[in-house]
Amino acid sequence: MPEKQTIERAHEDAREGKSPSTQAGEFVREEIHHVREGKHGARNPQQAIAIGLSKARRAGVKLGPPPKGTASARKAGNTKRSRQARSAAHRRTSRSRSSAARKAARTRQRSRSSRPRRQR
C-alpha cells in the first residue's frame, strides 16, 4: 500500500496537469526508497520501477498497460538481468567474488550429495 504522502504528491502532479509518467514517478521514488531501506529485496532497479508503476496503476494513474512480453522482449529482459549482474560483480572485489563462488560450489556439492539418486 503506498504511503499517503506519495498518493498526495501524485494527485498534486495530476492537478498541475503533469503527465502520467511524472505522477507515477512518485510511486517509483517511494519504491526505490524502500529498497534502499531494506524493506524488501527487489533484485535490481528495474524490478523496483516495475513495482512502483504497478502501485501507480492501482492508485488510478492513467498509465498504459504493462508490456505483454513477446519472445524478443523476454530475451531482452534476460540480457538486462545479465548486464545488471555483471555491473554488480564489477563493484565487488576480486576476493569477494572468489569467496562467493567457493561458497556456491560447496552449497551445490552438499545439495547434490544429500539428494537421493534416481533409479534407472
Backbone bond lengths (Angstrom), bond angles and torsions (degrees), N, CA, C in turn:
res aa  C-N    CA-C-N  psi(-1)  N-CA   C-N-CA  omega(-1)  CA-C   N-CA-C  phi
1 M - - - 1.454 - - 1.534 109.00 -
2 P 1.335 117.47 125.90 1.459 119.36 179.95 1.532 111.37 -67.03
3 E 1.324 115.19 153.09 1.462 119.45 178.61 1.532 109.67 -71.51
4 K 1.339 116.78 154.76 1.467 121.09 -178.11 1.521 111.30 -61.81
5 Q 1.336 116.12 -37.10 1.471 119.94 -179.48 1.523 110.44 -62.89
6 T 1.318 116.46 -39.47 1.462 120.96 -179.22 1.525 110.20 -64.53
7 I 1.321 116.13 -46.50 1.464 120.40 179.65 1.526 109.87 -61.96
8 E 1.323 116.87 -41.44 1.465 121.08 -179.85 1.530 111.14 -63.58
9 R 1.341 116.36 -41.93 1.473 119.16 178.54 1.521 111.14 -64.21
10 A 1.336 116.18 -38.29 1.469 120.26 178.88 1.531 110.19 -66.49
11 H 1.341 117.72 -41.02 1.466 121.19 178.66 1.531 110.37 -64.81
12 E 1.327 115.06 -37.85 1.470 119.75 178.25 1.533 110.22 -62.89
13 D 1.336 116.25 -42.71 1.459 120.23 177.05 1.526 110.48 -60.71
14 A 1.343 116.28 -39.94 1.466 120.66 179.88 1.520 110.50 -65.36
15 R 1.333 117.37 -41.75 1.466 121.38 178.49 1.523 111.55 -62.39
16 E 1.348 115.18 -35.22 1.469 119.57 -179.94 1.524 111.80 -78.26
17 G 1.333 116.89 -3.32 1.458 120.85 177.73 1.514 114.19 81.38
18 K 1.318 116.59 20.66 1.469 119.20 179.63 1.525 110.09 -76.69
19 S 1.319 115.55 161.36 1.461 120.76 -174.24 1.531 111.19 -68.61
20 P 1.342 116.66 158.08 1.468 120.17 178.71 1.527 112.44 -58.61
21 S 1.341 116.91 -35.12 1.464 118.27 -179.02 1.530 110.84 -66.85
22 T 1.339 117.21 -31.80 1.465 120.27 176.66 1.519 110.27 -68.89
23 Q 1.340 115.45 -40.73 1.469 119.68 177.94 1.527 110.08 -62.60
24 A 1.337 115.97 -42.88 1.464 120.75 -178.73 1.524 110.79 -67.81
25 G 1.320 116.72 -25.75 1.462 121.06 179.35 1.517 112.99 -57.98
26 E 1.331 116.33 -30.05 1.469 119.98 177.86 1.526 110.51 -64.24
27 F 1.325 116.32 -40.25 1.462 120.63 -179.79 1.529 110.65 -69.87
28 V 1.337 115.48 -38.38 1.465 120.11 179.19 1.523 109.45 -65.79
29 R 1.337 115.76 -42.18 1.469 120.11 179.07 1.536 110.68 -59.14
30 E 1.342 115.47 -43.55 1.460 120.24 179.02 1.533 110.45 -61.83
31 E 1.327 116.16 -41.36 1.468 120.55 -177.08 1.524 111.29 -66.33
32 I 1.325 116.46 -42.33 1.470 120.07 179.05 1.526 109.38 -64.98
33 H 1.324 116.42 -36.35 1.471 120.68 176.48 1.533 110.22 -62.14
34 H 1.344 116.80 -41.37 1.470 120.55 178.31 1.525 111.18 -62.42
35 V 1.324 116.14 -41.21 1.463 119.93 -179.98 1.528 109.58 -61.89
36 R 1.331 116.04 -44.07 1.471 119.64 -179.11 1.521 111.63 -65.81
37 E 1.336 116.38 -32.85 1.471 120.17 177.16 1.521 111.40 -72.69
38 G 1.322 116.22 -21.21 1.459 120.42 -177.82 1.512 113.05 90.19
39 K 1.348 117.46 19.06 1.460 119.76 -179.75 1.522 111.57 -66.92
40 H 1.319 116.72 -33.82 1.468 119.58 174.71 1.510 108.57 -150.16
41 G 1.295 115.44 161.34 1.453 120.11 -171.76 1.504 113.88 -101.76
42 A 1.328 118.22 63.11 1.458 118.91 172.34 1.518 106.48 -62.40
43 R 1.316 116.53 133.27 1.460 119.72 -171.75 1.512 113.05 -73.84
44 N 1.318 118.01 -28.02 1.460 119.34 -178.99 1.523 109.84 -152.41
45 P 1.325 117.52 167.48 1.466 120.28 -177.50 1.528 113.36 -59.08
46 Q 1.343 117.21 -35.23 1.463 119.37 -179.51 1.522 111.08 -61.33
47 Q 1.328 115.92 -36.30 1.461 119.87 -179.83 1.532 110.45 -67.72
48 A 1.338 116.51 -40.34 1.464 120.50 178.20 1.526 110.02 -63.46
49 I 1.331 116.99 -39.45 1.467 120.91 178.86 1.526 109.90 -64.29
50 A 1.331 117.18 -42.86 1.464 120.89 -179.99 1.527 110.90 -62.26
51 I 1.327 117.46 -40.85 1.472 120.97 179.13 1.521 109.77 -64.78
52 G 1.335 116.60 -43.56 1.473 121.18 179.26 1.520 112.04 -61.68
53 L 1.338 117.00 -43.33 1.472 120.21 179.37 1.530 110.76 -65.40
54 S 1.330 116.31 -37.69 1.455 120.13 178.40 1.532 110.59 -62.74
55 K 1.339 116.17 -43.68 1.474 119.88 178.16 1.526 110.84 -63.61
56 A 1.338 116.57 -37.47 1.465 120.57 179.21 1.524 110.32 -63.51
57 R 1.351 116.58 -42.95 1.467 119.96 178.95 1.526 110.53 -60.69
58 R 1.341 115.72 -42.89 1.469 119.47 -179.61 1.522 111.63 -66.02
59 A 1.335 116.75 -29.53 1.464 120.47 -179.32 1.523 111.99 -81.73
60 G 1.339 116.72 -3.59 1.457 119.65 174.53 1.512 115.83 102.58
61 V 1.328 118.44 8.89 1.462 120.18 176.17 1.523 107.51 -70.93
62 K 1.342 116.73 133.44 1.468 121.15 -173.65 1.531 111.12 -80.45
63 L 1.318 116.03 67.91 1.463 121.89 176.70 1.521 109.22 -93.05
64 G 1.327 116.39 157.55 1.455 119.75 175.85 1.512 109.98 -70.50
65 P 1.337 116.84 168.52 1.467 119.02 179.12 1.520 110.34 -69.41
66 P 1.314 117.18 156.22 1.463 119.09 177.58 1.524 109.88 -66.04
67 P 1.338 118.04 152.36 1.465 119.82 -178.76 1.522 111.15 -62.66
68 K 1.331 115.72 142.65 1.460 120.37 -176.48 1.519 112.01 -71.59
69 G 1.315 116.81 -35.44 1.453 118.10 177.38 1.515 113.01 95.18
70 T 1.319 115.89 77.36 1.456 119.80 173.39 1.523 108.04 -71.20
71 A 1.302 116.85 172.85 1.466 120.16 -179.33 1.520 110.89 -59.73
72 S 1.342 116.60 -40.24 1.466 119.07 -179.12 1.527 110.84 -68.73
73 A 1.335 116.56 -35.30 1.468 119.48 179.12 1.524 110.44 -67.91
74 R 1.349 115.47 -39.36 1.468 117.88 178.78 1.519 110.26 -65.32
75 K 1.336 115.27 -37.62 1.460 119.58 178.85 1.530 109.64 -63.18
76 A 1.347 115.99 -41.24 1.462 120.44 178.33 1.529 109.82 -63.26
77 G 1.335 117.17 -36.99 1.461 120.70 177.87 1.515 111.43 -61.70
78 N 1.329 116.15 -38.93 1.462 119.72 179.00 1.512 111.15 -64.98
79 T 1.337 117.16 -38.75 1.463 118.70 179.38 1.523 110.08 -68.08
80 K 1.339 116.97 -33.84 1.472 119.89 176.74 1.520 110.02 -61.50
81 R 1.353 115.18 -43.94 1.465 118.60 -179.05 1.521 110.77 -62.22
82 S 1.338 116.23 -44.96 1.473 118.15 -177.76 1.523 110.10 -67.57
83 R 1.341 117.11 -33.61 1.463 119.85 178.16 1.530 109.74 -66.68
84 Q 1.335 116.29 -40.08 1.462 120.22 179.34 1.520 109.99 -65.43
85 A 1.320 116.96 -40.38 1.465 120.90 179.28 1.522 110.48 -63.83
86 R 1.322 115.36 -40.30 1.467 119.29 -179.23 1.526 110.64 -66.49
87 S 1.353 117.42 -42.58 1.463 119.16 -178.96 1.533 110.14 -68.47
88 A 1.341 116.43 -33.41 1.465 119.21 176.81 1.526 110.22 -67.30
89 A 1.321 116.57 -38.36 1.466 120.26 179.14 1.524 111.15 -66.40
90 H 1.336 116.60 -35.69 1.468 119.85 179.54 1.524 111.58 -63.89
91 R 1.331 116.84 -27.39 1.462 119.74 -179.38 1.527 112.10 -77.20
92 R 1.341 117.35 -15.09 1.461 120.95 -178.71 1.522 110.32 -91.54
93 T 1.326 114.98 158.87 1.457 118.67 177.22 1.523 109.35 -78.64
94 S 1.323 114.89 162.44 1.464 120.34 179.53 1.520 110.54 -60.79
95 R 1.326 115.23 -40.98 1.465 120.28 -178.51 1.527 110.82 -64.90
96 S 1.321 116.20 -40.42 1.463 121.21 179.89 1.528 110.59 -63.57
97 R 1.338 116.78 -44.66 1.466 120.69 178.94 1.517 110.64 -63.19
98 S 1.319 115.93 -41.50 1.459 120.84 -177.86 1.525 110.85 -64.56
99 S 1.339 116.09 -43.97 1.471 118.65 -178.51 1.531 110.40 -67.57
100 A 1.330 117.38 -34.78 1.469 120.39 177.69 1.526 110.30 -65.10
101 A 1.326 116.38 -39.53 1.460 120.50 179.51 1.531 110.67 -66.11
102 R 1.344 116.42 -40.99 1.470 119.69 178.29 1.524 110.76 -63.74
103 K 1.333 115.70 -41.66 1.464 120.12 179.89 1.538 110.14 -63.60
104 A 1.330 117.19 -41.29 1.463 121.13 178.75 1.524 110.69 -63.20
105 A 1.327 116.26 -40.18 1.463 120.26 179.83 1.529 110.47 -64.25
106 R 1.337 116.58 -41.15 1.470 119.98 177.53 1.519 110.78 -63.13
107 T 1.323 116.29 -42.86 1.459 120.67 -179.29 1.525 110.63 -62.67
108 R 1.342 116.36 -44.54 1.464 120.48 177.99 1.518 110.93 -60.21
109 Q 1.336 115.56 -43.24 1.463 120.46 -178.23 1.528 110.52 -62.75
110 R 1.340 116.39 -43.41 1.464 120.36 179.78 1.518 111.10 -64.17
111 S 1.347 116.83 -44.54 1.467 118.59 -176.73 1.527 111.21 -68.54
112 R 1.320 117.57 -31.83 1.463 119.70 178.81 1.520 111.54 -72.48
113 S 1.332 116.71 -36.16 1.470 118.79 -178.06 1.522 111.89 -74.69
114 S 1.335 117.60 -29.82 1.469 120.12 -178.54 1.529 111.75 -84.35
115 R 1.331 117.52 -15.47 1.455 121.36 -179.16 1.532 109.76 -75.84
116 P 1.335 118.09 133.01 1.479 119.00 178.83 1.519 110.44 -68.21
117 R 1.309 115.25 144.69 1.470 121.29 -179.86 1.524 109.97 -72.65
118 R 1.330 115.76 143.84 1.468 119.55 177.12 1.521 109.71 -80.25
119 Q 1.335 115.82 142.09 1.452 121.05 176.26 1.528 108.88 -81.08
120 R 1.309 116.94 136.17 1.471 120.10 179.66 1.508 111.11 -98.34
